[in-house]
């Protein structure tokens, strides 16, 4: 992790962006106190069709509505 002051960050912004692209975290400080952090954006893997196969279980009676459900729902 690199720490730079605001003036240096303004003068070498392109270099700091390149460092962030390379995975480095850069802390920007004002009067020696950290005020901002520049770093790589975390990547997310896209969810693909079938990724959840076998992980979701649907009950055989999920779409039935009986008297107990009626009582539970309406409080009768």
N, CA, C and O atoms as a CHARMM CRD file, in Angstrom:
* protein
*
  304
    1    1 UNK  N      0.85100  -1.16600   0.00000 PROA 1      0.00000
    2    1 UNK  CA     0.00000   0.00000   0.00000 PROA 1      0.00000
    3    1 UNK  C      0.90300   1.23800   0.00000 PROA 1      0.00000
    4    1 UNK  O      1.86000   1.34300   0.76800 PROA 1      0.00000
    5    2 UNK  N      0.56300   2.15000  -0.87800 PROA 2      0.00000
    6    2 UNK  CA     1.32800   3.38000  -1.02900 PROA 2      0.00000
    7    2 UNK  C      0.51800   4.54400  -0.46100 PROA 2      0.00000
    8    2 UNK  O     -0.70100   4.58700  -0.62200 PROA 2      0.00000
    9    3 UNK  N      1.18300   5.47500   0.19400 PROA 3      0.00000
   10    3 UNK  CA     0.51600   6.68100   0.68800 PROA 3      0.00000
   11    3 UNK  C      1.14700   7.88200   0.00500 PROA 3      0.00000
   12    3 UNK  O      2.37000   8.01800  -0.02800 PROA 3      0.00000
   13    4 UNK  N      0.30200   8.75600  -0.54100 PROA 4      0.00000
   14    4 UNK  CA     0.76600   9.97900  -1.20400 PROA 4      0.00000
   15    4 UNK  C     -0.05800  11.14600  -0.68900 PROA 4      0.00000
   16    4 UNK  O     -1.18800  10.96900  -0.23500 PROA 4      0.00000
   17    5 UNK  N      0.52500  12.36100  -0.76300 PROA 5      0.00000
   18    5 UNK  CA    -0.26100  13.52800  -0.37400 PROA 5      0.00000
   19    5 UNK  C     -1.08400  14.01200  -1.56600 PROA 5      0.00000
   20    5 UNK  O     -0.88100  13.55500  -2.69000 PROA 5      0.00000
   21    6 UNK  N     -2.00000  14.92300  -1.32300 PROA 6      0.00000
   22    6 UNK  CA    -2.93300  15.35800  -2.37000 PROA 6      0.00000
   23    6 UNK  C     -2.19500  15.99200  -3.54300 PROA 6      0.00000
   24    6 UNK  O     -2.53700  15.72800  -4.69600 PROA 6      0.00000
   25    7 UNK  N     -1.20300  16.81100  -3.27500 PROA 7      0.00000
   26    7 UNK  CA    -0.47200  17.46800  -4.35900 PROA 7      0.00000
   27    7 UNK  C      0.17500  16.42800  -5.27100 PROA 7      0.00000
   28    7 UNK  O      0.09100  16.53000  -6.49500 PROA 7      0.00000
   29    8 UNK  N      0.82200  15.42600  -4.66900 PROA 8      0.00000
   30    8 UNK  CA     1.45800  14.37200  -5.45900 PROA 8      0.00000
   31    8 UNK  C      0.42100  13.56900  -6.23000 PROA 8      0.00000
   32    8 UNK  O      0.65400  13.17400  -7.37200 PROA 8      0.00000
   33    9 UNK  N     -0.72200  13.33200  -5.60200 PROA 9      0.00000
   34    9 UNK  CA    -1.78000  12.57200  -6.27400 PROA 9      0.00000
   35    9 UNK  C     -2.28600  13.32500  -7.50000 PROA 9      0.00000
   36    9 UNK  O     -2.53300  12.72200  -8.54400 PROA 9      0.00000
   37   10 UNK  N     -2.43900  14.64700  -7.37500 PROA 10     0.00000
   38   10 UNK  CA    -2.89400  15.44400  -8.52100 PROA 10     0.00000
   39   10 UNK  C     -1.85900  15.43100  -9.63300 PROA 10     0.00000
   40   10 UNK  O     -2.21900  15.34900 -10.80700 PROA 10     0.00000
   41   11 UNK  N     -0.55800  15.51200  -9.27800 PROA 11     0.00000
   42   11 UNK  CA     0.46000  15.57500 -10.31700 PROA 11     0.00000
   43   11 UNK  C      0.76300  14.22900 -10.96300 PROA 11     0.00000
   44   11 UNK  O      1.27600  14.18600 -12.08100 PROA 11     0.00000
   45   12 UNK  N      0.45700  13.13800 -10.28500 PROA 12     0.00000
   46   12 UNK  CA     0.77600  11.81900 -10.86200 PROA 12     0.00000
   47   12 UNK  C     -0.44300  10.90000 -10.88300 PROA 12     0.00000
   48   12 UNK  O     -0.34500   9.70300 -10.61300 PROA 12     0.00000
   49   13 UNK  N     -1.58800  11.48700 -11.20900 PROA 13     0.00000
   50   13 UNK  CA    -2.84400  10.73100 -11.19800 PROA 13     0.00000
   51   13 UNK  C     -2.79300   9.51500 -12.13300 PROA 13     0.00000
   52   13 UNK  O     -3.24500   8.43400 -11.75500 PROA 13     0.00000
   53   14 UNK  N     -2.25700   9.67300 -13.33200 PROA 14     0.00000
   54   14 UNK  CA    -2.18500   8.55900 -14.28800 PROA 14     0.00000
   55   14 UNK  C     -1.36900   7.39900 -13.73100 PROA 14     0.00000
   56   14 UNK  O     -1.73400   6.23600 -13.90600 PROA 14     0.00000
   57   15 UNK  N     -0.27100   7.71200 -13.06500 PROA 15     0.00000
   58   15 UNK  CA     0.56700   6.66400 -12.47200 PROA 15     0.00000
   59   15 UNK  C     -0.19300   5.93500 -11.35700 PROA 15     0.00000
   60   15 UNK  O     -0.10000   4.71500 -11.22700 PROA 15     0.00000
   61   16 UNK  N     -0.94400   6.69600 -10.55800 PROA 16     0.00000
   62   16 UNK  CA    -1.70700   6.08600  -9.47200 PROA 16     0.00000
   63   16 UNK  C     -2.83200   5.20200 -10.00100 PROA 16     0.00000
   64   16 UNK  O     -3.11800   4.15000  -9.43000 PROA 16     0.00000
   65   17 UNK  N     -3.46800   5.62400 -11.08800 PROA 17     0.00000
   66   17 UNK  CA    -4.51100   4.79700 -11.71600 PROA 17     0.00000
   67   17 UNK  C     -3.89800   3.50500 -12.24200 PROA 17     0.00000
   68   17 UNK  O     -4.48700   2.43400 -12.09200 PROA 17     0.00000
   69   18 UNK  N     -2.72700   3.59400 -12.85100 PROA 18     0.00000
   70   18 UNK  CA    -2.04700   2.39000 -13.34500 PROA 18     0.00000
   71   18 UNK  C     -1.72000   1.44600 -12.18800 PROA 18     0.00000
   72   18 UNK  O     -1.83300   0.22800 -12.32700 PROA 18     0.00000
   73   19 UNK  N     -1.31600   2.00700 -11.04800 PROA 19     0.00000
   74   19 UNK  CA    -1.02600   1.17300  -9.88000 PROA 19     0.00000
   75   19 UNK  C     -2.29600   0.48100  -9.38600 PROA 19     0.00000
   76   19 UNK  O     -2.26100  -0.69200  -9.01600 PROA 19     0.00000
   77   20 UNK  N     -3.41200   1.20500  -9.37800 PROA 20     0.00000
   78   20 UNK  CA    -4.68500   0.60400  -8.95800 PROA 20     0.00000
   79   20 UNK  C     -5.11500  -0.49700  -9.92900 PROA 20     0.00000
   80   20 UNK  O     -5.63300  -1.53300  -9.51200 PROA 20     0.00000
   81   21 UNK  N     -4.90000  -0.26900 -11.21200 PROA 21     0.00000
   82   21 UNK  CA    -5.21800  -1.30900 -12.20300 PROA 21     0.00000
   83   21 UNK  C     -4.38100  -2.56200 -11.98000 PROA 21     0.00000
   84   21 UNK  O     -4.82600  -3.67400 -12.26300 PROA 21     0.00000
   85   22 UNK  N     -3.17300  -2.37500 -11.47400 PROA 22     0.00000
   86   22 UNK  CA    -2.27600  -3.50100 -11.20900 PROA 22     0.00000
   87   22 UNK  C     -2.60900  -4.19500  -9.88600 PROA 22     0.00000
   88   22 UNK  O     -1.97700  -5.19000  -9.52900 PROA 22     0.00000
   89   23 UNK  N     -3.60800  -3.66900  -9.15500 PROA 23     0.00000
   90   23 UNK  CA    -4.02800  -4.31200  -7.91600 PROA 23     0.00000
   91   23 UNK  C     -3.52900  -3.65500  -6.65200 PROA 23     0.00000
   92   23 UNK  O     -3.80600  -4.14400  -5.55700 PROA 23     0.00000
   93   24 UNK  N     -2.80000  -2.55800  -6.77200 PROA 24     0.00000
   94   24 UNK  CA    -2.25100  -1.88300  -5.59800 PROA 24     0.00000
   95   24 UNK  C     -3.28500  -0.90900  -5.01500 PROA 24     0.00000
   96   24 UNK  O     -4.09300  -0.33800  -5.74800 PROA 24     0.00000
   97   25 UNK  N     -3.24900  -0.73000  -3.71000 PROA 25     0.00000
   98   25 UNK  CA    -4.09500   0.24700  -3.03900 PROA 25     0.00000
   99   25 UNK  C     -3.25100   1.47100  -2.71700 PROA 25     0.00000
  100   25 UNK  O     -2.14700   1.36300  -2.18300 PROA 25     0.00000
  101   26 UNK  N     -3.79200   2.64000  -3.05300 PROA 26     0.00000
  102   26 UNK  CA    -3.08900   3.89600  -2.82000 PROA 26     0.00000
  103   26 UNK  C     -3.92600   4.72900  -1.85500 PROA 26     0.00000
  104   26 UNK  O     -5.11400   4.95400  -2.08600 PROA 26     0.00000
  105   27 UNK  N     -3.29800   5.18500  -0.77100 PROA 27     0.00000
  106   27 UNK  CA    -3.97300   6.04100   0.20400 PROA 27     0.00000
  107   27 UNK  C     -3.56100   7.47900  -0.08400 PROA 27     0.00000
  108   27 UNK  O     -2.37600   7.78200  -0.23000 PROA 27     0.00000
  109   28 UNK  N     -4.55800   8.36100  -0.16300 PROA 28     0.00000
  110   28 UNK  CA    -4.29300   9.77600  -0.39800 PROA 28     0.00000
  111   28 UNK  C     -4.48600  10.49700   0.93200 PROA 28     0.00000
  112   28 UNK  O     -5.51200  10.34500   1.59500 PROA 28     0.00000
  113   29 UNK  N     -3.47300  11.29100   1.31100 PROA 29     0.00000
  114   29 UNK  CA    -3.49000  11.93900   2.62400 PROA 29     0.00000
  115   29 UNK  C     -3.45000  13.45700   2.49000 PROA 29     0.00000
  116   29 UNK  O     -2.92000  14.00500   1.52300 PROA 29     0.00000
  117   30 UNK  N     -4.02700  14.11800   3.49400 PROA 30     0.00000
  118   30 UNK  CA    -3.94500  15.57700   3.60700 PROA 30     0.00000
  119   30 UNK  C     -3.27100  15.86800   4.94200 PROA 30     0.00000
  120   30 UNK  O     -3.76400  15.47300   5.99800 PROA 30     0.00000
  121   31 UNK  N     -2.15000  16.55700   4.88200 PROA 31     0.00000
  122   31 UNK  CA    -1.35700  16.85400   6.08200 PROA 31     0.00000
  123   31 UNK  C     -1.01400  15.58900   6.87100 PROA 31     0.00000
  124   31 UNK  O     -1.01100  15.59100   8.10200 PROA 31     0.00000
  125   32 UNK  N     -0.72500  14.51300   6.14200 PROA 32     0.00000
  126   32 UNK  CA    -0.32500  13.26700   6.77800 PROA 32     0.00000
  127   32 UNK  C     -1.46500  12.40300   7.28000 PROA 32     0.00000
  128   32 UNK  O     -1.22100  11.30000   7.77100 PROA 32     0.00000
  129   33 UNK  N     -2.71900  12.87100   7.17300 PROA 33     0.00000
  130   33 UNK  CA    -3.86900  12.08900   7.62000 PROA 33     0.00000
  131   33 UNK  C     -4.57700  11.48900   6.42000 PROA 33     0.00000
  132   33 UNK  O     -4.94700  12.22300   5.50300 PROA 33     0.00000
  133   34 UNK  N     -4.77800  10.18000   6.39600 PROA 34     0.00000
  134   34 UNK  CA    -5.46000   9.54000   5.26900 PROA 34     0.00000
  135   34 UNK  C     -6.89300  10.05900   5.11400 PROA 34     0.00000
  136   34 UNK  O     -7.65500  10.12500   6.07800 PROA 34     0.00000
  137   35 UNK  N     -7.23700  10.42300   3.87800 PROA 35     0.00000
  138   35 UNK  CA    -8.58400  10.93200   3.61700 PROA 35     0.00000
  139   35 UNK  C     -9.30300  10.17800   2.50400 PROA 35     0.00000
  140   35 UNK  O    -10.52700  10.25600   2.39900 PROA 35     0.00000
  141   36 UNK  N     -8.56200   9.45100   1.67400 PROA 36     0.00000
  142   36 UNK  CA    -9.18500   8.73200   0.56200 PROA 36     0.00000
  143   36 UNK  C     -8.33900   7.51500   0.21500 PROA 36     0.00000
  144   36 UNK  O     -7.16000   7.42600   0.55700 PROA 36     0.00000
  145   37 UNK  N     -8.97900   6.58900  -0.46900 PROA 37     0.00000
  146   37 UNK  CA    -8.28100   5.36200  -0.86400 PROA 37     0.00000
  147   37 UNK  C     -8.61300   5.06800  -2.31800 PROA 37     0.00000
  148   37 UNK  O     -9.77300   5.12800  -2.72400 PROA 37     0.00000
  149   38 UNK  N     -7.60300   4.75500  -3.08400 PROA 38     0.00000
  150   38 UNK  CA    -7.75500   4.42900  -4.49700 PROA 38     0.00000
  151   38 UNK  C     -7.27700   3.00500  -4.67900 PROA 38     0.00000
  152   38 UNK  O     -6.17300   2.65300  -4.26300 PROA 38     0.00000
  153   39 UNK  N     -8.10600   2.18900  -5.29900 PROA 39     0.00000
  154   39 UNK  CA    -7.71900   0.79400  -5.47400 PROA 39     0.00000
  155   39 UNK  C     -8.50100   0.13600  -6.58000 PROA 39     0.00000
  156   39 UNK  O     -9.35700   0.76600  -7.20200 PROA 39     0.00000
  157   40 UNK  N     -8.21500  -1.13200  -6.83400 PROA 40     0.00000
  158   40 UNK  CA    -8.90100  -1.84400  -7.90100 PROA 40     0.00000
  159   40 UNK  C    -10.36900  -2.08400  -7.54900 PROA 40     0.00000
  160   40 UNK  O    -10.72300  -2.24700  -6.38200 PROA 40     0.00000
  161   41 UNK  N    -11.19800  -2.10300  -8.56000 PROA 41     0.00000
  162   41 UNK  CA   -12.61700  -2.40200  -8.37800 PROA 41     0.00000
  163   41 UNK  C    -12.76200  -3.92400  -8.31000 PROA 41     0.00000
  164   41 UNK  O    -12.26900  -4.62900  -9.19100 PROA 41     0.00000
  165   42 UNK  N    -13.43000  -4.43600  -7.27700 PROA 42     0.00000
  166   42 UNK  CA   -13.60100  -5.88600  -7.19600 PROA 42     0.00000
  167   42 UNK  C    -14.48300  -6.39300  -8.33900 PROA 42     0.00000
  168   42 UNK  O    -15.47000  -5.75800  -8.71300 PROA 42     0.00000
  169   43 UNK  N    -14.11000  -7.52600  -8.86900 PROA 43     0.00000
  170   43 UNK  CA   -14.88500  -8.08700  -9.97800 PROA 43     0.00000
  171   43 UNK  C    -15.86000  -9.12700  -9.44700 PROA 43     0.00000
  172   43 UNK  O    -15.58200  -9.81700  -8.46600 PROA 43     0.00000
  173   44 UNK  N    -16.99500  -9.22600 -10.10200 PROA 44     0.00000
  174   44 UNK  CA   -17.99700 -10.22600  -9.75200 PROA 44     0.00000
  175   44 UNK  C    -18.13200 -11.18700 -10.91900 PROA 44     0.00000
  176   44 UNK  O    -18.15400 -10.78900 -12.08400 PROA 44     0.00000
  177   45 UNK  N    -18.22100 -12.43200 -10.57900 PROA 45     0.00000
  178   45 UNK  CA   -18.45100 -13.43100 -11.60800 PROA 45     0.00000
  179   45 UNK  C    -19.93300 -13.42400 -11.96700 PROA 45     0.00000
  180   45 UNK  O    -20.77400 -13.45000 -11.06900 PROA 45     0.00000
  181   46 UNK  N    -20.27500 -13.38900 -13.24600 PROA 46     0.00000
  182   46 UNK  CA   -21.68900 -13.39200 -13.61600 PROA 46     0.00000
  183   46 UNK  C    -22.33100 -14.73600 -13.26100 PROA 46     0.00000
  184   46 UNK  O    -21.69800 -15.78900 -13.33700 PROA 46     0.00000
  185   47 UNK  N    -23.59000 -14.66500 -12.87600 PROA 47     0.00000
  186   47 UNK  CA   -24.33900 -15.89000 -12.58800 PROA 47     0.00000
  187   47 UNK  C    -24.80400 -16.45500 -13.92200 PROA 47     0.00000
  188   47 UNK  O    -25.42700 -15.76200 -14.72600 PROA 47     0.00000
  189   48 UNK  N    -24.49500 -17.70200 -14.13400 PROA 48     0.00000
  190   48 UNK  CA   -24.87000 -18.34200 -15.39100 PROA 48     0.00000
  191   48 UNK  C    -26.04300 -19.28200 -15.16700 PROA 48     0.00000
  192   48 UNK  O    -26.23800 -19.79600 -14.06600 PROA 48     0.00000
  193   49 UNK  N    -26.81500 -19.50200 -16.21300 PROA 49     0.00000
  194   49 UNK  CA   -27.93600 -20.41800 -16.14200 PROA 49     0.00000
  195   49 UNK  C    -27.42700 -21.79300 -15.70900 PROA 49     0.00000
  196   49 UNK  O    -26.48500 -22.32900 -16.29300 PROA 49     0.00000
  197   50 UNK  N    -28.04600 -22.34300 -14.70300 PROA 50     0.00000
  198   50 UNK  CA   -27.66700 -23.65800 -14.21800 PROA 50     0.00000
  199   50 UNK  C    -26.71800 -23.64300 -13.03900 PROA 50     0.00000
  200   50 UNK  O    -26.42000 -24.70000 -12.48200 PROA 50     0.00000
  201   51 UNK  N    -26.23100 -22.46900 -12.63900 PROA 51     0.00000
  202   51 UNK  CA   -25.30400 -22.40500 -11.50800 PROA 51     0.00000
  203   51 UNK  C    -25.93100 -22.89600 -10.20800 PROA 51     0.00000
  204   51 UNK  O    -25.22700 -23.40900  -9.33800 PROA 51     0.00000
  205   52 UNK  N    -27.22900 -22.74600 -10.06900 PROA 52     0.00000
  206   52 UNK  CA   -27.91100 -23.15500  -8.83900 PROA 52     0.00000
  207   52 UNK  C    -28.54900 -24.53300  -8.95200 PROA 52     0.00000
  208   52 UNK  O    -29.29300 -24.94800  -8.06400 PROA 52     0.00000
  209   53 UNK  N    -28.26400 -25.23700 -10.02600 PROA 53     0.00000
  210   53 UNK  CA   -28.86100 -26.56100 -10.22400 PROA 53     0.00000
  211   53 UNK  C    -28.53500 -27.46800  -9.05100 PROA 53     0.00000
  212   53 UNK  O    -27.37500 -27.59900  -8.65900 PROA 53     0.00000
  213   54 UNK  N    -29.56100 -28.09000  -8.49500 PROA 54     0.00000
  214   54 UNK  CA   -29.38200 -29.00500  -7.38200 PROA 54     0.00000
  215   54 UNK  C    -29.31400 -28.32800  -6.02600 PROA 54     0.00000
  216   54 UNK  O    -29.25700 -29.00700  -5.00100 PROA 54     0.00000
  217   55 UNK  N    -29.31800 -26.99800  -6.00000 PROA 55     0.00000
  218   55 UNK  CA   -29.21600 -26.28100  -4.73200 PROA 55     0.00000
  219   55 UNK  C    -30.57100 -25.77500  -4.24600 PROA 55     0.00000
  220   55 UNK  O    -30.70700 -25.38700  -3.08600 PROA 55     0.00000
  221   56 UNK  N    -31.56500 -25.77400  -5.11500 PROA 56     0.00000
  222   56 UNK  CA   -32.89100 -25.28400  -4.75600 PROA 56     0.00000
  223   56 UNK  C    -33.84800 -26.46000  -4.75600 PROA 56     0.00000
  224   56 UNK  O    -33.92600 -27.22000  -5.72100 PROA 56     0.00000
  225   57 UNK  N    -34.57500 -26.59800  -3.65900 PROA 57     0.00000
  226   57 UNK  CA   -35.54700 -27.68600  -3.54800 PROA 57     0.00000
  227   57 UNK  C    -36.92700 -27.07000  -3.39400 PROA 57     0.00000
  228   57 UNK  O    -37.14800 -26.24200  -2.51000 PROA 57     0.00000
  229   58 UNK  N    -37.86200 -27.47600  -4.25900 PROA 58     0.00000
  230   58 UNK  CA   -39.23200 -26.98800  -4.20000 PROA 58     0.00000
  231   58 UNK  C    -40.12100 -28.14400  -3.76400 PROA 58     0.00000
  232   58 UNK  O    -40.11900 -29.21500  -4.37100 PROA 58     0.00000
  233   59 UNK  N    -40.86900 -27.90900  -2.71400 PROA 59     0.00000
  234   59 UNK  CA   -41.74500 -28.93800  -2.16400 PROA 59     0.00000
  235   59 UNK  C    -42.82200 -29.31200  -3.17900 PROA 59     0.00000
  236   59 UNK  O    -43.25200 -28.47600  -3.97400 PROA 59     0.00000
  237   60 UNK  N    -43.25200 -30.56300  -3.14600 PROA 60     0.00000
  238   60 UNK  CA   -44.29200 -31.02800  -4.07500 PROA 60     0.00000
  239   60 UNK  C    -45.61000 -30.28600  -3.88300 PROA 60     0.00000
  240   60 UNK  O    -46.38200 -30.13700  -4.83000 PROA 60     0.00000
  241   61 UNK  N    -45.87100 -29.82100  -2.66200 PROA 61     0.00000
  242   61 UNK  CA   -47.15200 -29.16400  -2.40300 PROA 61     0.00000
  243   61 UNK  C    -47.01800 -27.64500  -2.26700 PROA 61     0.00000
  244   61 UNK  O    -47.82100 -27.01400  -1.57900 PROA 61     0.00000
  245   62 UNK  N    -46.02400 -27.06200  -2.90800 PROA 62     0.00000
  246   62 UNK  CA   -45.78800 -25.63300  -2.74300 PROA 62     0.00000
  247   62 UNK  C    -46.93800 -24.78800  -3.27400 PROA 62     0.00000
  248   62 UNK  O    -47.13500 -23.66700  -2.80500 PROA 62     0.00000
  249   63 UNK  N    -47.69500 -25.29000  -4.23300 PROA 63     0.00000
  250   63 UNK  CA   -48.76200 -24.48700  -4.82600 PROA 63     0.00000
  251   63 UNK  C    -50.15800 -24.92200  -4.38700 PROA 63     0.00000
  252   63 UNK  O    -51.14600 -24.52300  -5.00300 PROA 63     0.00000
  253   64 UNK  N    -50.25400 -25.72400  -3.34800 PROA 64     0.00000
  254   64 UNK  CA   -51.57300 -26.10500  -2.84000 PROA 64     0.00000
  255   64 UNK  C    -51.98600 -25.12200  -1.75400 PROA 64     0.00000
  256   64 UNK  O    -51.14200 -24.55600  -1.05900 PROA 64     0.00000
  257   65 UNK  N    -53.27800 -24.92900  -1.61600 PROA 65     0.00000
  258   65 UNK  CA   -53.82600 -24.02200  -0.61400 PROA 65     0.00000
  259   65 UNK  C    -54.90000 -24.78900   0.13500 PROA 65     0.00000
  260   65 UNK  O    -55.94800 -25.11200  -0.42500 PROA 65     0.00000
  261   66 UNK  N    -54.64000 -25.07700   1.39500 PROA 66     0.00000
  262   66 UNK  CA   -55.61200 -25.85200   2.15800 PROA 66     0.00000
  263   66 UNK  C    -56.19500 -25.00500   3.28300 PROA 66     0.00000
  264   66 UNK  O    -55.88400 -23.82100   3.41700 PROA 66     0.00000
  265   67 UNK  N    -57.05100 -25.63800   4.09200 PROA 67     0.00000
  266   67 UNK  CA   -57.72900 -24.90300   5.15900 PROA 67     0.00000
  267   67 UNK  C    -56.74400 -24.35800   6.19800 PROA 67     0.00000
  268   67 UNK  O    -56.95000 -23.26800   6.73200 PROA 67     0.00000
  269   68 UNK  N    -55.69600 -25.09300   6.48300 PROA 68     0.00000
  270   68 UNK  CA   -54.70100 -24.61000   7.44500 PROA 68     0.00000
  271   68 UNK  C    -54.00400 -23.35800   6.91700 PROA 68     0.00000
  272   68 UNK  O    -53.74600 -22.42200   7.67300 PROA 68     0.00000
  273   69 UNK  N    -53.69700 -23.34300   5.61400 PROA 69     0.00000
  274   69 UNK  CA   -53.10500 -22.14000   5.01800 PROA 69     0.00000
  275   69 UNK  C    -54.06800 -20.96600   5.11200 PROA 69     0.00000
  276   69 UNK  O    -53.65900 -19.84400   5.41100 PROA 69     0.00000
  277   70 UNK  N    -55.31900 -21.21800   4.86300 PROA 70     0.00000
  278   70 UNK  CA   -56.36200 -20.18800   4.95600 PROA 70     0.00000
  279   70 UNK  C    -56.39500 -19.59900   6.37000 PROA 70     0.00000
  280   70 UNK  O    -56.43700 -18.38100   6.54400 PROA 70     0.00000
  281   71 UNK  N    -56.37500 -20.48400   7.37800 PROA 71     0.00000
  282   71 UNK  CA   -56.41600 -20.03700   8.75800 PROA 71     0.00000
  283   71 UNK  C    -55.13800 -19.25800   9.11000 PROA 71     0.00000
  284   71 UNK  O    -55.19900 -18.22700   9.78000 PROA 71     0.00000
  285   72 UNK  N    -53.99200 -19.75700   8.65600 PROA 72     0.00000
  286   72 UNK  CA   -52.73500 -19.07700   8.93500 PROA 72     0.00000
  287   72 UNK  C    -52.69900 -17.69600   8.27800 PROA 72     0.00000
  288   72 UNK  O    -52.22700 -16.72800   8.87500 PROA 72     0.00000
  289   73 UNK  N    -53.19400 -17.61600   7.06700 PROA 73     0.00000
  290   73 UNK  CA   -53.12900 -16.38100   6.29100 PROA 73     0.00000
  291   73 UNK  C    -54.07700 -15.31300   6.83600 PROA 73     0.00000
  292   73 UNK  O    -53.69100 -14.16100   7.03400 PROA 73     0.00000
  293   74 UNK  N    -55.32400 -15.72000   7.07400 PROA 74     0.00000
  294   74 UNK  CA   -56.33100 -14.76300   7.47500 PROA 74     0.00000
  295   74 UNK  C    -56.57400 -14.70600   8.98400 PROA 74     0.00000
  296   74 UNK  O    -57.37600 -13.90200   9.46000 PROA 74     0.00000
  297   75 UNK  N    -55.88100 -15.55700   9.72700 PROA 75     0.00000
  298   75 UNK  CA   -56.00500 -15.53500  11.17500 PROA 75     0.00000
  299   75 UNK  C    -57.36600 -15.99300  11.67900 PROA 75     0.00000
  300   75 UNK  O    -57.81100 -15.58500  12.75100 PROA 75     0.00000
  301   76 UNK  N    -58.00800 -16.82800  10.91000 PROA 76     0.00000
  302   76 UNK  CA   -59.35800 -17.29100  11.31500 PROA 76     0.00000
  303   76 UNK  C    -59.27200 -18.45200  12.26600 PROA 76     0.00000
  304   76 UNK  O    -60.30000 -18.96600  12.70700 PROA 76     0.00000
